[in-house]
């Protein structure tokens, strides 16, 4: 059922985290934190048959909102990396909203 999300996730996981972002913020957003917390929530979603507990839904929503704010400042490979993460976040949030 979540084949598209899983495929995007598998491709995204193969990409290396962009260099030089540790300790940097964009629009006040720590992208390392967004990356780490999002990855945990996405992994949980996929191994839990498309479900997220309330806490993880809140975390993923916050990460998605933060990333949406920061995307306007990103360019090149960094922008591409995080745009793909954003698309996965949005797809998952759309699915989990159906179960609320």
ABEGO torsion letter per residue (X at the ends): XAAAAAAAAAAAAABBBBBGABGBBBGGBBAAAAAAAAAAAAAAAAAAGGBBBAAAAAAAAAAAAAAAAAAAABBEAAAAAAAAAAAAAAAAAAAAAAAX
